[in-house]
Amino acid sequence: MIGPGSGPAIYLGHAEDAPAVGYLNPGTRVRLESNVVNGRVEVLVGGQLATKGWVPLPRVGAYVQERGRIEGTRAYVGPGDFVGILGQASPGQMRVEVRPWLGGGNFIGPFVGTYPADQLADHPPEGEVEGVTPGECYHLPAGQTLSVDESADGNPITNLPALDPPLSVTVLRARNDLFGVRAGYGPYVTGYVRGALERCAGEMPAPEPMAPASDGERPVWMRLESGPLHRVASGARVRFHGRTIARLRGEGWARELGRQDGGLVDVFLAVDDAVAIRGLVREADLTLVEGGAPAPAPEPEEELPDELQ
């Protein structure tokens, strides 16, 4: 499973200078195709845009099945939270990376620790599972960055950023201006903060989505690029540096970025919100929807004499 992150997520190879070829949305299912090499693992992305490439290891992970602390850190997870898998730490324990989510594209960390292997799976837990400890919602002071300490005596762990509107946290213990908090929407960081926190008027506000979703027929990725918009035929193949990296299993969308000799078009392409890639497709696989001029029709093939056929 693909977890949260920003920037490109799919690379042509495992080398440091391998070019980035695409993006993945959190929650996209992948199949591991290799061992870890240089901090990346080769994956096959299923769905309507079958894509093969190398993904940074922390973006590949699993769902927590029960609540618990990430051993060796102040990070805490609840059922259904995502952790990046870094490998086996010891028999029955996985080395994991956690980035507490503050809503939208805001994260803190990462924190690296261990978690029981039997409490991780490639799907959220099924049925009723005990959630995190309830508490009271408080807003942080507006325009202030607050340090999260390991204990009431200090030892900073991380900082909670100044956000607008201000970040909300769950208070589990309060004494004067000292608050024991759980910050984030899962995964979380726990610790102590000092400041003039203000009690929320109601429940914890819902977070902004981690990744934007399409607001119509077109995938959200099509808003990331300008240029002529095309429909892409089902079955089209996408090439990058002479290699086929993807094949469409359904009709897709593409922003045209440029043209090359041989009837090839450089495009940024997606079928849905799961994955988007850049590569070359044939002009014949594109149908112009808006902007630019239609792709020229291919030249008719010259009929050859029998001796040259």
ZATOR-806233 format. One record per residue (C-alpha): residue number from 1; chain; residue in three letters; y, z, x. Coordinates in nm, 3 decimals. Last residue first. Layout:
<nodes>
NODE     k   c     r        py        pz        px
NODE   NUM   A   ALA         Y         Z         X
...
</nodes>
This chain:
<nodes>
NODE     k   c     r        py        pz        px
NODE   309   A   GLN    -0.627    -4.988     0.786
NODE   308   A   LEU    -0.484    -5.195     1.068
NODE   307   A   GLU    -0.710    -5.505     1.036
NODE   306   A   ASP    -0.676    -5.500     0.655
NODE   305   A   PRO    -0.301    -5.545     0.681
NODE   304   A   LEU    -0.099    -5.232     0.600
NODE   303   A   GLU     0.096    -5.165     0.281
NODE   302   A   GLU     0.407    -4.971     0.371
NODE   301   A   GLU     0.425    -4.630     0.205
NODE   300   A   PRO     0.704    -4.587    -0.041
NODE   299   A   GLU     0.989    -4.373     0.098
NODE   298   A   PRO     0.990    -4.021    -0.044
NODE   297   A   ALA     1.242    -3.946    -0.319
NODE   296   A   PRO     1.551    -3.772    -0.193
NODE   295   A   ALA     1.581    -3.400    -0.269
NODE   294   A   PRO     1.825    -3.346    -0.552
NODE   293   A   ALA     2.182    -3.270    -0.450
NODE   292   A   GLY     2.333    -2.928    -0.408
NODE   291   A   GLY     2.348    -2.653    -0.667
NODE   290   A   GLU     2.106    -2.571    -0.948
NODE   289   A   VAL     1.743    -2.624    -1.045
NODE   288   A   LEU     1.617    -2.871    -0.784
NODE   287   A   THR     1.241    -2.934    -0.796
NODE   286   A   LEU     1.056    -2.865    -0.472
NODE   285   A   ASP     0.694    -2.936    -0.369
NODE   284   A   ALA     0.770    -3.298    -0.270
NODE   283   A   GLU     1.033    -3.174    -0.026
NODE   282   A   ARG     0.749    -3.010     0.165
NODE   281   A   VAL     0.780    -2.643     0.253
NODE   280   A   LEU     0.910    -2.468     0.563
NODE   279   A   GLY     0.944    -2.093     0.604
NODE   278   A   ARG     1.110    -1.774     0.491
NODE   277   A   ILE     0.930    -1.509     0.292
NODE   276   A   ALA     0.967    -1.293    -0.018
NODE   275   A   VAL     0.721    -1.036    -0.148
NODE   274   A   ALA     0.666    -0.815    -0.454
NODE   273   A   ASP     0.960    -0.916    -0.677
NODE   272   A   ASP     0.800    -1.237    -0.805
NODE   271   A   VAL     0.730    -1.592    -0.684
NODE   270   A   ALA     0.946    -1.583    -0.373
NODE   269   A   LEU     1.098    -1.823    -0.119
NODE   268   A   PHE     1.372    -1.845     0.140
NODE   267   A   VAL     1.364    -2.213     0.235
NODE   266   A   ASP     1.368    -2.461     0.526
NODE   265   A   VAL     1.282    -2.802     0.379
NODE   264   A   LEU     1.038    -3.053     0.528
NODE   263   A   GLY     1.031    -3.430     0.466
NODE   262   A   GLY     0.937    -3.519     0.823
NODE   261   A   ASP     1.266    -3.428     0.980
NODE   260   A   GLN     1.417    -3.094     0.891
NODE   259   A   ARG     1.634    -2.960     0.612
NODE   258   A   GLY     1.836    -2.643     0.562
NODE   257   A   LEU     1.860    -2.307     0.387
NODE   256   A   GLU     1.734    -2.400     0.039
NODE   255   A   ARG     1.685    -2.101    -0.187
NODE   254   A   ALA     1.337    -2.094    -0.335
NODE   253   A   TRP     1.162    -1.998    -0.659
NODE   252   A   GLY     0.792    -1.995    -0.740
NODE   251   A   GLU     0.521    -2.150    -0.955
NODE   250   A   GLY     0.192    -1.967    -0.920
NODE   249   A   ARG    -0.076    -1.921    -0.656
NODE   248   A   LEU     0.170    -2.010    -0.381
NODE   247   A   ARG     0.033    -2.024    -0.028
NODE   246   A   ALA     0.153    -1.832     0.276
NODE   245   A   ILE     0.167    -1.821     0.656
NODE   244   A   THR     0.061    -2.175     0.746
NODE   243   A   ARG     0.138    -2.212     1.115
NODE   242   A   GLY     0.361    -2.467     1.289
NODE   241   A   HIS     0.636    -2.222     1.377
NODE   240   A   PHE     0.647    -2.111     1.012
NODE   239   A   ARG     0.469    -2.293     0.730
NODE   238   A   VAL     0.461    -2.233     0.355
NODE   237   A   ARG     0.196    -2.403     0.141
NODE   236   A   ALA     0.254    -2.522    -0.215
NODE   235   A   GLY    -0.028    -2.453    -0.461
NODE   234   A   SER     0.207    -2.383    -0.751
NODE   233   A   ALA     0.517    -2.599    -0.720
NODE   232   A   VAL     0.844    -2.447    -0.603
NODE   231   A   ARG     1.145    -2.429    -0.834
NODE   230   A   HIS     1.466    -2.488    -0.644
NODE   229   A   LEU     1.803    -2.318    -0.595
NODE   228   A   PRO     2.064    -2.476    -0.370
NODE   227   A   GLY     2.226    -2.227    -0.133
NODE   226   A   SER     2.297    -1.858    -0.139
NODE   225   A   GLU     2.063    -1.585    -0.023
NODE   224   A   LEU     1.992    -1.224    -0.120
NODE   223   A   ARG     2.019    -1.289    -0.495
NODE   222   A   MET     1.698    -1.495    -0.489
NODE   221   A   TRP     1.513    -1.185    -0.373
NODE   220   A   VAL     1.546    -1.027    -0.718
NODE   219   A   PRO     1.292    -1.275    -0.853
NODE   218   A   ARG     1.426    -1.521    -1.113
NODE   217   A   GLU     1.320    -1.489    -1.477
NODE   216   A   GLY     1.569    -1.217    -1.559
NODE   215   A   ASP     1.715    -0.896    -1.425
NODE   214   A   SER     1.495    -0.882    -1.118
NODE   213   A   ALA     1.440    -0.537    -0.978
NODE   212   A   PRO     1.641    -0.345    -0.722
NODE   211   A   ALA     1.453    -0.121    -0.477
NODE   210   A   MET     1.439     0.256    -0.461
NODE   209   A   PRO     1.576     0.287    -0.812
NODE   208   A   GLU     1.868     0.531    -0.852
NODE   207   A   PRO     1.736     0.877    -0.910
NODE   206   A   ALA     1.725     1.055    -1.246
NODE   205   A   PRO     1.955     1.354    -1.267
NODE   204   A   MET     1.786     1.696    -1.233
NODE   203   A   GLU     1.809     1.858    -1.575
NODE   202   A   GLY     2.125     1.987    -1.734
NODE   201   A   ALA     2.478     2.100    -1.650
NODE   200   A   CYS     2.387     2.125    -1.284
NODE   199   A   ARG     2.465     2.448    -1.096
NODE   198   A   GLU     2.726     2.407    -0.825
NODE   197   A   LEU     2.654     2.467    -0.457
NODE   196   A   ALA     2.925     2.638    -0.252
NODE   195   A   GLY     2.754     2.635     0.086
NODE   194   A   ARG     2.460     2.745     0.297
NODE   193   A   VAL     2.133     2.554     0.307
NODE   192   A   TYR     1.773     2.668     0.351
NODE   191   A   GLY     1.452     2.471     0.379
NODE   190   A   THR     1.236     2.210     0.210
NODE   189   A   VAL     1.226     1.834     0.263
NODE   188   A   TYR     1.083     1.616    -0.010
NODE   187   A   PRO     0.855     1.317    -0.070
NODE   186   A   GLY     0.938     1.290    -0.349
NODE   185   A   TYR     1.269     1.297    -0.535
NODE   184   A   GLY     1.465     1.469    -0.260
NODE   183   A   ALA     1.568     1.815    -0.153
NODE   182   A   ARG     1.369     2.134    -0.212
NODE   181   A   VAL     1.602     2.425    -0.165
NODE   180   A   GLY     1.629     2.790    -0.054
NODE   179   A   PHE     1.996     2.868    -0.108
NODE   178   A   LEU     2.231     3.095     0.085
NODE   177   A   ASP     2.586     3.133    -0.055
NODE   176   A   ASN     2.509     3.458    -0.240
NODE   175   A   ARG     2.130     3.475    -0.259
NODE   174   A   ALA     1.938     3.186    -0.419
NODE   173   A   ARG     1.570     3.086    -0.426
NODE   172   A   LEU     1.389     2.771    -0.548
NODE   171   A   VAL     1.696     2.550    -0.581
NODE   170   A   THR     1.614     2.187    -0.661
NODE   169   A   VAL     1.868     1.950    -0.508
NODE   168   A   SER     2.137     1.713    -0.635
NODE   167   A   LEU     2.329     1.483    -0.401
NODE   166   A   PRO     2.697     1.425    -0.467
NODE   165   A   PRO     2.809     1.121    -0.667
NODE   164   A   ASP     2.904     0.994    -0.414
NODE   163   A   LEU     2.690     1.105    -0.120
NODE   162   A   ALA     2.758     1.341     0.171
NODE   161   A   PRO     2.433     1.342     0.364
NODE   160   A   LEU     2.173     1.620     0.379
NODE   159   A   ASN     2.117     1.704     0.745
NODE   158   A   THR     1.790     1.780     0.924
NODE   157   A   ILE     1.578     2.066     1.053
NODE   156   A   PRO     1.837     2.314     1.179
NODE   155   A   ASN     1.713     2.648     1.323
NODE   154   A   GLY     1.893     2.910     1.108
NODE   153   A   ASP     1.824     3.272     1.016
NODE   152   A   ALA     1.751     3.195     0.649
NODE   151   A   SER     1.471     2.971     0.772
NODE   150   A   GLU     1.402     2.610     0.875
NODE   149   A   ASP     1.762     2.507     0.825
NODE   148   A   VAL     1.898     2.215     0.621
NODE   147   A   SER     2.247     2.126     0.740
NODE   146   A   LEU     2.497     2.012     0.480
NODE   145   A   THR     2.722     1.703     0.486
NODE   144   A   GLN     3.021     1.743     0.260
NODE   143   A   GLY     3.209     1.498     0.037
NODE   142   A   ALA     3.118     1.672    -0.287
NODE   141   A   PRO     2.953     2.013    -0.250
NODE   140   A   LEU     2.581     1.985    -0.329
NODE   139   A   HIS     2.479     1.978    -0.693
NODE   138   A   TYR     2.225     2.229    -0.824
NODE   137   A   CYS     1.911     2.188    -1.036
NODE   136   A   GLU     1.694     2.493    -1.094
NODE   135   A   GLY     1.330     2.525    -0.991
NODE   134   A   PRO     0.981     2.406    -1.083
NODE   133   A   THR     0.703     2.418    -0.821
NODE   132   A   VAL     0.564     2.072    -0.747
NODE   131   A   GLY     0.315     1.904    -0.977
NODE   130   A   GLU    -0.034     2.004    -1.087
NODE   129   A   VAL    -0.243     1.697    -1.165
NODE   128   A   GLU    -0.321     1.555    -1.510
NODE   127   A   GLY    -0.515     1.229    -1.508
NODE   126   A   GLU    -0.529     0.976    -1.227
NODE   125   A   PRO    -0.367     1.027    -0.890
NODE   124   A   PRO    -0.156     0.740    -0.756
NODE   123   A   HIS    -0.348     0.456    -0.586
NODE   122   A   ASP    -0.455     0.366    -0.231
NODE   121   A   ALA    -0.578     0.720    -0.168
NODE   120   A   LEU    -0.491     1.035     0.028
NODE   119   A   GLN    -0.612     1.390    -0.043
NODE   118   A   ASP    -0.945     1.335     0.136
NODE   117   A   ALA    -0.760     1.263     0.460
NODE   116   A   PRO    -0.598     1.606     0.468
NODE   115   A   TYR    -0.238     1.582     0.601
NODE   114   A   THR    -0.086     1.585     0.948
NODE   113   A   GLY     0.267     1.568     1.085
NODE   112   A   VAL     0.553     1.327     1.152
NODE   111   A   PHE     0.892     1.365     0.984
NODE   110   A   PRO     1.111     1.059     0.943
NODE   109   A   GLY     1.363     1.182     0.852
NODE   108   A   ILE     1.607     1.129     0.570
NODE   107   A   PHE     1.615     0.855     0.308
NODE   106   A   ASN     1.880     0.686     0.093
NODE   105   A   GLY     1.807     0.340    -0.052
NODE   104   A   GLY     1.829     0.457    -0.412
NODE   103   A   GLY     1.733     0.822    -0.445
NODE   102   A   LEU     1.710     1.101    -0.186
NODE   101   A   TRP     1.364     1.005    -0.059
NODE   100   A   PRO     1.199     1.221     0.206
NODE    99   A   ARG     1.063     0.999     0.486
NODE    98   A   VAL     0.710     1.106     0.577
NODE    97   A   GLU     0.491     0.986     0.864
NODE    96   A   VAL     0.123     1.070     0.873
NODE    95   A   ARG    -0.147     1.172     1.119
NODE    94   A   MET    -0.464     1.202     0.914
NODE    93   A   GLN    -0.692     1.506     0.907
NODE    92   A   GLY    -1.062     1.520     0.815
NODE    91   A   PRO    -1.182     1.500     1.175
NODE    90   A   SER    -0.869     1.503     1.391
NODE    89   A   ALA    -0.535     1.319     1.400
NODE    88   A   GLN    -0.656     0.990     1.250
NODE    87   A   GLY    -0.396     0.714     1.236
NODE    86   A   LEU    -0.028     0.659     1.166
NODE    85   A   ILE    -0.047     0.638     0.786
NODE    84   A   GLY     0.288     0.633     0.606
NODE    83   A   VAL     0.312     0.875     0.317
NODE    82   A   PHE     0.385     0.800    -0.049
NODE    81   A   ASP     0.421     1.051    -0.330
NODE    80   A   GLY     0.182     1.027    -0.625
NODE    79   A   PRO     0.112     1.398    -0.652
NODE    78   A   GLY     0.380     1.598    -0.468
NODE    77   A   VAL     0.477     1.604    -0.103
NODE    76   A   TYR     0.656     1.852     0.124
NODE    75   A   ALA     0.830     1.796     0.456
NODE    74   A   ARG     0.917     2.102     0.665
NODE    73   A   THR     0.690     1.975     0.941
NODE    72   A   GLY     0.376     2.067     1.138
NODE    71   A   GLU     0.145     2.028     0.841
NODE    70   A   ILE     0.284     1.803     0.569
NODE    69   A   ARG     0.304     2.055     0.288
NODE    68   A   GLY     0.113     2.020    -0.036
NODE    67   A   ARG     0.087     1.862    -0.380
NODE    66   A   GLU    -0.228     1.675    -0.470
NODE    65   A   GLN    -0.336     1.307    -0.466
NODE    64   A   VAL    -0.090     1.176    -0.209
NODE    63   A   TYR    -0.055     0.798    -0.216
NODE    62   A   ALA    -0.127     0.584     0.089
NODE    61   A   GLY     0.035     0.404     0.377
NODE    60   A   VAL     0.163     0.087     0.538
NODE    59   A   ARG     0.536     0.077     0.617
NODE    58   A   PRO     0.479     0.322     0.908
NODE    57   A   LEU     0.248     0.062     1.074
NODE    56   A   PRO     0.506    -0.213     1.109
NODE    55   A   VAL     0.367    -0.520     0.926
NODE    54   A   TRP     0.205    -0.830     1.076
NODE    53   A   GLY     0.150    -1.140     0.864
NODE    52   A   LYS    -0.054    -1.311     0.594
NODE    51   A   THR     0.089    -1.413     0.258
NODE    50   A   ALA    -0.061    -1.496    -0.082
NODE    49   A   LEU     0.237    -1.550    -0.311
NODE    48   A   GLN     0.108    -1.491    -0.665
NODE    47   A   GLY    -0.070    -1.170    -0.576
NODE    46   A   GLY    -0.232    -1.068    -0.250
NODE    45   A   VAL    -0.061    -0.972     0.074
NODE    44   A   LEU    -0.300    -0.997     0.368
NODE    43   A   VAL    -0.220    -0.758     0.648
NODE    42   A   GLU    -0.203    -0.754     1.029
NODE    41   A   VAL    -0.111    -0.414     1.170
NODE    40   A   ARG     0.187    -0.321     1.382
NODE    39   A   GLY     0.266    -0.046     1.633
NODE    38   A   ASN     0.180    -0.257     1.936
NODE    37   A   VAL    -0.159    -0.349     1.793
NODE    36   A   VAL    -0.318    -0.147     1.511
NODE    35   A   ASN    -0.657    -0.281     1.409
NODE    34   A   SER    -0.679    -0.593     1.199
NODE    33   A   GLU    -0.690    -0.745     0.849
NODE    32   A   LEU    -0.565    -0.460     0.633
NODE    31   A   ARG    -0.541    -0.561     0.267
NODE    30   A   VAL    -0.203    -0.529     0.095
NODE    29   A   ARG    -0.074    -0.387    -0.234
NODE    28   A   THR     0.301    -0.394    -0.298
NODE    27   A   GLY     0.429    -0.051    -0.404
NODE    26   A   PRO     0.752    -0.070    -0.207
NODE    25   A   ASN     0.890    -0.426    -0.192
NODE    24   A   LEU     0.799    -0.650     0.099
NODE    23   A   TYR     1.024    -0.879     0.304
NODE    22   A   GLY     0.959    -1.187     0.514
NODE    21   A   VAL     0.930    -1.395     0.829
NODE    20   A   ALA     1.047    -1.174     1.116
NODE    19   A   PRO     1.007    -1.343     1.452
NODE    18   A   ALA     0.772    -1.198     1.716
NODE    17   A   ASP     0.983    -1.056     2.000
NODE    16   A   GLU     0.807    -0.717     2.012
NODE    15   A   ALA     0.467    -0.883     1.992
NODE    14   A   HIS     0.248    -0.812     1.688
NODE    13   A   GLY     0.281    -1.154     1.528
NODE    12   A   LEU     0.465    -1.361     1.266
NODE    11   A   TYR     0.639    -1.054     1.126
NODE    10   A   ILE     0.650    -0.910     0.774
NODE     9   A   ALA     0.866    -0.607     0.684
NODE     8   A   PRO     1.222    -0.731     0.722
NODE     7   A   GLY     1.499    -0.482     0.649
NODE     6   A   SER     1.476    -0.150     0.471
NODE     5   A   GLY     1.188     0.085     0.410
NODE     4   A   PRO     0.974     0.237     0.139
NODE     3   A   GLY     0.595     0.211     0.132
NODE     2   A   ILE     0.353    -0.078     0.120
NODE     1   A   MET     0.000     0.000     0.000
</nodes>
